[in-house]
Amino acid sequence: MTYAQISSGRKLHLVCEAGEEYRGEIIRKGFLSNPLCGQKTSENYRMIINVPLANACKKCIRVAQTTEQY
């Protein structure tokens, strides 16, 4: 899992990377999943980063902890 930002000034959301399972599907090479919290996105993310920088979406973190993927 990694963090992705949808647009400038917004929170970072947890997303699944290539090879990881997201809602019963394996993410293909070169793609990212939608955020774990279920927020709708356009096809592109503004930024992808491995560190939350204290601005992570609380819903994504809660979903990841309950599914034990975090």
Backbone as ProteinMPNN parsed JSONL, in Angstrom:
{"seq_chain_A": "MTYAQISSGRKLHLVCEAGEEYRGEIIRKGFLSNPLCGQKTSENYRMIINVPLANACKKCIRVAQTTEQY", "coords_chain_A": {"N_chain_A": [[0.833, -1.173, 0.0], [0.356, 2.262, -0.597], [0.48, 5.85, -0.349], [-1.638, 8.241, -1.901], [-2.372, 11.327, -3.502], [-5.259, 13.049, -4.406], [-5.93, 15.645, -5.398], [-4.426, 18.936, -5.342], [-3.7, 20.191, -2.114], [-5.381, 18.468, -0.768], [-6.192, 15.596, 1.346], [-4.036, 12.717, 1.928], [-4.575, 9.54, 0.586], [-4.887, 6.037, 1.258], [-3.882, 3.619, -1.063], [-3.925, 0.677, -3.11], [-1.18, -0.991, -4.627], [0.288, -2.269, -7.713], [-0.128, -5.756, -8.07], [-1.194, -6.196, -5.559], [-4.099, -7.166, -3.659], [-7.34, -5.877, -4.042], [-10.472, -5.495, -2.943], [-11.194, -8.094, -3.876], [-9.967, -8.211, -6.371], [-6.929, -8.402, -8.254], [-4.561, -5.9, -8.544], [-3.48, -4.556, -11.575], [-0.288, -4.332, -13.314], [1.219, -1.143, -13.372], [-0.981, 0.296, -12.541], [-3.12, 1.808, -10.027], [-5.244, 1.282, -7.19], [-8.585, 2.445, -6.294], [-9.055, 4.795, -3.567], [-8.975, 3.369, -0.242], [-11.012, 4.243, 1.427], [-13.166, 4.608, -0.194], [-13.692, 6.894, -1.653], [-14.557, 8.678, -4.576], [-12.611, 8.991, -7.533], [-10.814, 10.698, -10.167], [-9.15, 9.482, -13.097], [-6.454, 9.956, -12.637], [-3.862, 10.482, -10.213], [-2.532, 13.125, -8.241], [-0.14, 12.996, -6.803], [2.064, 10.482, -5.585], [3.178, 8.823, -2.749], [5.23, 7.363, -0.166], [5.059, 7.982, 2.502], [2.931, 9.215, 5.051], [3.016, 11.926, 5.932], [1.646, 13.214, 8.016], [-0.891, 13.922, 7.137], [-2.903, 12.17, 6.43], [-5.819, 10.399, 5.282], [-8.259, 9.713, 7.585], [-10.308, 7.837, 7.428], [-9.384, 5.989, 5.521], [-7.183, 4.893, 6.878], [-8.483, 3.696, 9.059], [-10.055, 1.74, 7.736], [-8.022, 0.158, 6.643], [-6.801, -0.82, 8.96], [-8.853, -2.354, 10.1], [-9.187, -4.374, 8.251], [-6.801, -5.602, 8.416], [-4.691, -5.189, 6.615], [-2.898, -3.227, 6.764]], "CA_chain_A": [[0.0, 0.0, 0.0], [1.049, 3.533, -0.645], [-0.403, 7.004, -0.216], [-1.812, 9.01, -3.131], [-3.15, 12.56, -3.329], [-6.168, 13.218, -5.539], [-5.693, 16.979, -5.948], [-3.613, 19.798, -4.504], [-4.293, 20.632, -0.865], [-6.276, 17.449, -0.205], [-5.562, 14.574, 2.182], [-3.439, 11.558, 1.274], [-5.407, 8.345, 0.742], [-4.227, 4.753, 1.057], [-4.276, 2.913, -2.273], [-3.184, -0.556, -3.35], [-0.3, -0.945, -5.787], [0.26, -3.424, -8.611], [0.119, -7.038, -7.431], [-1.939, -6.314, -4.311], [-5.522, -7.456, -3.829], [-8.253, -4.815, -3.624], [-11.874, -5.913, -3.111], [-11.303, -9.315, -4.651], [-9.248, -8.121, -7.642], [-5.503, -8.114, -8.192], [-4.275, -4.673, -9.292], [-2.562, -4.817, -12.688], [0.951, -3.563, -13.376], [1.063, 0.209, -13.883], [-2.232, 0.879, -12.064], [-3.384, 1.914, -8.596], [-6.668, 1.118, -6.877], [-9.254, 3.603, -5.708], [-8.751, 4.875, -2.14], [-9.651, 2.382, 0.597], [-12.204, 4.824, 2.059], [-14.257, 4.568, -1.155], [-13.896, 8.185, -2.318], [-14.471, 8.634, -6.035], [-11.462, 9.711, -8.082], [-10.641, 10.681, -11.612], [-8.197, 8.422, -13.421], [-5.091, 10.307, -12.264], [-3.535, 11.023, -8.904], [-1.59, 14.225, -8.333], [1.129, 12.622, -6.215], [2.12, 9.192, -4.906], [4.264, 8.91, -1.768], [5.209, 6.243, 0.787], [4.983, 8.506, 3.868], [1.684, 9.977, 5.158], [3.272, 13.345, 6.195], [0.655, 13.692, 8.987], [-2.065, 14.456, 6.454], [-3.559, 11.01, 5.841], [-7.264, 10.255, 5.457], [-8.546, 8.884, 8.761], [-11.172, 6.72, 7.022], [-8.531, 4.985, 4.87], [-6.39, 4.227, 7.916], [-9.395, 2.848, 9.827], [-10.4, 0.581, 6.903], [-6.83, -0.683, 6.537], [-6.584, -1.489, 10.242], [-9.89, -3.355, 10.342], [-8.992, -5.492, 7.334], [-5.473, -6.109, 8.718], [-3.788, -5.071, 5.478], [-2.019, -2.1, 7.053]], "C_chain_A": [[0.876, 1.235, 0.0], [0.022, 4.651, -0.495], [-0.458, 7.752, -1.534], [-2.686, 10.223, -2.834], [-3.972, 12.794, -4.589], [-5.969, 14.577, -6.194], [-4.947, 17.821, -4.923], [-4.371, 20.247, -3.245], [-5.213, 19.639, -0.201], [-5.491, 16.448, 0.623], [-4.962, 13.463, 1.315], [-4.286, 10.331, 1.588], [-4.558, 7.105, 0.532], [-4.787, 4.09, -0.194], [-3.422, 1.652, -2.4], [-2.392, -0.423, -4.64], [-0.451, -2.212, -6.623], [0.631, -4.69, -7.848], [-0.61, -7.237, -6.122], [-3.414, -6.551, -4.604], [-6.364, -6.317, -3.263], [-9.665, -5.233, -3.969], [-12.034, -7.09, -4.068], [-10.607, -9.304, -5.997], [-7.769, -7.867, -7.383], [-5.249, -6.894, -9.081], [-3.213, -4.972, -10.344], [-1.337, -3.909, -12.628], [0.692, -2.189, -13.999], [-0.197, 0.916, -13.42], [-2.234, 0.966, -10.542], [-4.878, 1.736, -8.383], [-7.28, 2.451, -6.49], [-8.87, 3.66, -4.225], [-9.562, 3.864, -1.33], [-10.93, 2.922, 1.217], [-13.391, 4.863, 1.099], [-14.526, 5.882, -1.862], [-13.704, 8.036, -3.825], [-13.287, 9.47, -6.513], [-11.563, 9.766, -9.597], [-9.58, 9.612, -11.892], [-6.796, 8.698, -12.899], [-4.995, 10.778, -10.817], [-2.495, 12.12, -9.099], [-0.204, 13.786, -7.877], [0.993, 11.265, -5.54], [3.344, 9.22, -4.01], [4.133, 7.758, -0.783], [5.047, 6.677, 2.232], [3.738, 9.37, 3.992], [1.858, 11.462, 5.43], [2.211, 13.978, 7.089], [-0.593, 14.288, 8.35], [-2.838, 13.323, 5.775], [-5.047, 11.002, 6.163], [-7.529, 9.27, 6.599], [-9.413, 7.673, 8.403], [-10.344, 5.615, 6.368], [-7.734, 4.195, 5.897], [-7.263, 3.279, 8.72], [-9.771, 1.598, 9.034], [-9.224, -0.376, 6.818], [-6.58, -1.446, 7.827], [-7.622, -2.562, 10.502], [-9.753, -4.563, 9.43], [-7.622, -6.127, 7.501], [-4.561, -6.164, 7.512], [-2.735, -4.008, 5.74], [-0.794, -2.548, 7.697]], "O_chain_A": [[1.987, 1.238, 0.53], [-1.182, 4.397, -0.515], [0.559, 7.888, -2.215], [-3.614, 10.157, -2.028], [-3.448, 12.744, -5.702], [-5.85, 14.661, -7.417], [-4.856, 17.442, -3.755], [-5.537, 20.633, -3.316], [-5.781, 19.944, 0.847], [-4.26, 16.452, 0.605], [-5.319, 13.291, 0.15], [-4.668, 10.115, 2.738], [-3.623, 7.11, -0.27], [-6.001, 4.003, -0.374], [-2.322, 1.583, -1.854], [-2.855, 0.17, -5.615], [-1.22, -3.11, -6.28], [1.588, -4.699, -7.074], [-0.644, -8.356, -5.612], [-3.915, -6.18, -5.666], [-6.129, -5.851, -2.148], [-10.025, -5.32, -5.143], [-12.893, -7.083, -4.95], [-10.651, -10.307, -6.709], [-7.403, -7.201, -6.415], [-5.674, -6.863, -10.236], [-2.178, -5.565, -10.044], [-1.349, -2.862, -11.981], [0.026, -2.085, -15.03], [-0.465, 2.033, -13.862], [-1.459, 0.293, -9.862], [-5.68, 2.002, -9.278], [-6.583, 3.46, -6.374], [-8.403, 2.66, -3.68], [-10.696, 3.541, -1.685], [-11.844, 2.15, 1.508], [-14.515, 5.125, 1.529], [-15.5, 5.982, -2.607], [-12.791, 7.347, -4.28], [-13.002, 10.53, -5.957], [-12.29, 8.994, -10.222], [-9.165, 8.909, -10.97], [-6.015, 7.762, -12.731], [-5.919, 11.386, -10.277], [-1.675, 12.051, -10.014], [0.798, 14.157, -8.489], [-0.059, 10.936, -4.991], [4.429, 9.596, -4.451], [3.037, 7.234, -0.587], [4.911, 5.828, 3.113], [3.495, 10.197, 3.114], [0.922, 12.222, 5.182], [1.907, 15.161, 6.937], [-1.281, 15.09, 8.982], [-3.364, 13.497, 4.676], [-5.478, 11.532, 7.187], [-7.067, 8.129, 6.565], [-9.271, 6.608, 9.004], [-10.574, 4.434, 6.628], [-7.623, 2.972, 5.8], [-6.835, 2.169, 9.035], [-9.803, 0.503, 9.596], [-9.404, -1.59, 6.91], [-6.184, -2.61, 7.784], [-7.292, -3.598, 11.08], [-10.162, -5.664, 9.798], [-7.303, -7.091, 6.805], [-3.744, -7.077, 7.389], [-1.764, -3.911, 4.988], [0.07, -1.732, 8.016]]}, "name": "protein", "num_of_chains": 1, "seq": "MTYAQISSGRKLHLVCEAGEEYRGEIIRKGFLSNPLCGQKTSENYRMIINVPLANACKKCIRVAQTTEQY"}
